[in-house]
Amino acid sequence: MGLDIRIDLPRTEQSDTYDVAIVGAGPSGLTAGIYCARGRRSTVVLERNMAGGQIALTELVENYPGFPDGISGFDLADRMKRQAAQFGAELREITTVASLQPHEDGCFSITTDQESIRSRAVILSPGVEAKRSGIPGEAEFIGRGVSWCATCDGALYKGRTVAVVGGGDAAVEEGLFLTKFADKVYVVHRRDELRAAKIAQERAFANPKMEFVWDSVPRRVVGDQMVEGLEVQNLKTKEVRTLPVNGVFFYIGQIPNTAFLQGVVERDEAGYILTDELMRTSLCGVFACGDARSNPLKQIAMAVGEGALAAVQAQRYLDQLECPLPAAGGQRPAWGGPTVPAASGERPGSGGAGDTPTP
Ligand SMILES: Cc1cc2nc3c(=O)[nH]c(=O)nc-3n(C[C@H](O)[C@H](O)[C@H](O)COP(=O)(O)OP(=O)(O)OC[C@H]3O[C@@H](n4cnc5c(N)ncnc54)[C@H](O)[C@@H]3O)c2cc1C
């Protein structure tokens, strides 16, 4: 069941139009929700699952400032969610956004699997999801030994053997987490060294339950009713062997959840949303933040910072809608949005740092 937190906030102009609609309730979307709602903007946050995003799937977060002993991902997500609700953000969970459409009057329609919502500004924070390897057996054994979430499924492997595929932070940290349950954890990595943070590497190399299968890629998940093995190939020797495992956890990368934005805002070739340094997308009035944005660091601290900036910029944009710039010399963006000064070519929300509103 989705949670529907509604707190009475005055909505400007039309009662059925929100000031800001936020797509995705991970750390970036929830932070944007905190800032917008605290700025007394009517704010709705739309989330296809339960709020929290990827951190809700993370056992322990050790590198987010303010928690020297670490904090469970679930607790951190819950705190962010309560903080957004406390300032008046409406959170609608189990609500998938299917499309975003700009209108001539400057508003946006957001169509979900349940309803259509109108807003005057939009913040996109749909994050990423795990990439599928596409190897035979992967799809067939989902829920029967193939997983992307050690936090969700790790306890099922008490006393058993599992393989983790990948060499980055997620693979190594989730592999370490799995050693709490499994007797043995193979780490299958295509190179001969890990990409994970050094501290995670040190812990992994010191853990007697972890065994590294270097220079190797998965070729096939094998089994009958349940997973019984993972066929791997060494890229240097070409040797193929089957690891006797009961579970396979894939951490081989991510894809952005931006398919619904095709043709709406500009994205890079991998599908990540392109913005300027103020989080403004190619569509006036639409901002983006977090892992779904084309940025160099996919971490909570980054997502939170970008969420704050997107929210402040969205509020600046709304301020200028409420107090339109003089028409003389102005021009209107193609979709019929607010008047913007022609000389600078700036869009609303692009004012100098000195006049940024107090968030
Ligand atoms: C296993 C794992 C461990 C990690 N550990 C750490 C760590 O220790 N420290 C750290 O800093 N980072 C860690 N990260 C990375 C961190 O979780 C992400 O950087 C962060 O969650 C990104 O936040 P976000 O809000 O941009 O996106 P996400 O967390 O991905 O949230 C996006 C949300 O949008 C929702 N959504 C997507 N599409 C739609 C749609 N169409 N309609 C409605 N809702 C939609 C999704 O369901 C999701 O809830 C980890 C990631 C993983 C996978």
The ligand as a MOL file (V3000), in Angstrom:
LIG
                    3D

  0  0  0     0  0            999 V3000
M  V30 BEGIN CTAB
M  V30 COUNTS 53 58 0 0 0
M  V30 BEGIN ATOM
M  V30 1 C 23.6540 -1.3130 -3.6140 0
M  V30 2 C 23.9340 0.1510 -3.5640 0
M  V30 3 C 24.6770 0.6770 -2.5140 0
M  V30 4 C 24.9310 2.0600 -2.4530 0
M  V30 5 N 25.6640 2.5350 -1.4020 0
M  V30 6 C 25.9090 3.8650 -1.3160 0
M  V30 7 C 26.6400 4.4020 -0.2050 0
M  V30 8 O 27.0420 3.6800 0.7230 0
M  V30 9 N 26.8690 5.7490 -0.1890 0
M  V30 10 C 26.4400 6.5910 -1.1790 0
M  V30 11 O 26.6620 7.7930 -1.0870 0
M  V30 12 N 25.7450 6.0990 -2.2390 0
M  V30 13 C 25.4760 4.7710 -2.3310 0
M  V30 14 N 24.7790 4.2710 -3.4180 0
M  V30 15 C 24.3470 5.2240 -4.4650 0
M  V30 16 C 23.1260 6.0300 -4.0120 0
M  V30 17 O 22.1450 5.1450 -3.5240 0
M  V30 18 C 22.5900 6.8730 -5.1660 0
M  V30 19 O 23.5960 7.7500 -5.6130 0
M  V30 20 C 21.3800 7.7050 -4.7560 0
M  V30 21 O 20.3570 6.8860 -4.2440 0
M  V30 22 C 20.8420 8.5000 -5.9490 0
M  V30 23 O 19.6920 9.1850 -5.5530 0
M  V30 24 P 18.5870 9.6590 -6.6330 0
M  V30 25 O 17.5040 10.2930 -5.8340 0
M  V30 26 O 19.2150 10.4630 -7.6920 0
M  V30 27 O 18.0880 8.3280 -7.3620 0
M  V30 28 P 17.4440 6.9700 -6.7730 0
M  V30 29 O 17.9410 6.6640 -5.4180 0
M  V30 30 O 17.6730 5.9740 -7.8560 0
M  V30 31 O 15.9030 7.3190 -6.6770 0
M  V30 32 C 15.0990 7.5270 -7.8090 0
M  V30 33 C 13.6610 7.2090 -7.4720 0
M  V30 34 O 12.8320 7.5340 -8.5940 0
M  V30 35 C 11.8420 6.5320 -8.7510 0
M  V30 36 N 11.3600 6.5280 -10.1350 0
M  V30 37 C 12.0400 6.1710 -11.2500 0
M  V30 38 N 11.2690 6.3080 -12.3440 0
M  V30 39 C 10.0660 6.7610 -11.9190 0
M  V30 40 C 8.8430 7.0760 -12.5790 0
M  V30 41 N 8.7060 6.9800 -13.9090 0
M  V30 42 N 7.7920 7.4990 -11.8330 0
M  V30 43 C 7.9110 7.6240 -10.4680 0
M  V30 44 N 9.0540 7.3270 -9.7960 0
M  V30 45 C 10.1230 6.9110 -10.5160 0
M  V30 46 C 12.5740 5.2440 -8.3720 0
M  V30 47 O 11.6560 4.2300 -7.9820 0
M  V30 48 C 13.4350 5.7220 -7.2040 0
M  V30 49 O 12.7750 5.5740 -5.9590 0
M  V30 50 C 24.4680 2.9140 -3.4810 0
M  V30 51 C 23.7200 2.3870 -4.5340 0
M  V30 52 C 23.4470 1.0250 -4.5820 0
M  V30 53 C 22.6380 0.4410 -5.7290 0
M  V30 END ATOM
M  V30 BEGIN BOND
M  V30 1 1 1 2
M  V30 2 1 2 3
M  V30 3 2 2 52
M  V30 4 2 3 4
M  V30 5 1 4 5
M  V30 6 1 4 50
M  V30 7 2 5 6
M  V30 8 1 6 7
M  V30 9 1 6 13
M  V30 10 2 7 8
M  V30 11 1 7 9
M  V30 12 1 9 10
M  V30 13 2 10 11
M  V30 14 1 10 12
M  V30 15 2 12 13
M  V30 16 1 13 14
M  V30 17 1 14 15
M  V30 18 1 14 50
M  V30 19 1 15 16
M  V30 20 1 16 17
M  V30 21 1 16 18
M  V30 22 1 18 19
M  V30 23 1 18 20
M  V30 24 1 20 21
M  V30 25 1 20 22
M  V30 26 1 22 23
M  V30 27 1 23 24
M  V30 28 2 24 25
M  V30 29 1 24 26
M  V30 30 1 24 27
M  V30 31 1 27 28
M  V30 32 2 28 29
M  V30 33 1 28 30
M  V30 34 1 28 31
M  V30 35 1 31 32
M  V30 36 1 32 33
M  V30 37 1 33 34
M  V30 38 1 33 48
M  V30 39 1 34 35
M  V30 40 1 35 36
M  V30 41 1 35 46
M  V30 42 1 36 37
M  V30 43 1 36 45
M  V30 44 2 37 38
M  V30 45 1 38 39
M  V30 46 1 39 40
M  V30 47 2 39 45
M  V30 48 1 40 41
M  V30 49 2 40 42
M  V30 50 1 42 43
M  V30 51 2 43 44
M  V30 52 1 44 45
M  V30 53 1 46 47
M  V30 54 1 46 48
M  V30 55 1 48 49
M  V30 56 2 50 51
M  V30 57 1 51 52
M  V30 58 1 52 53
M  V30 END BOND
M  V30 END CTAB
M  END
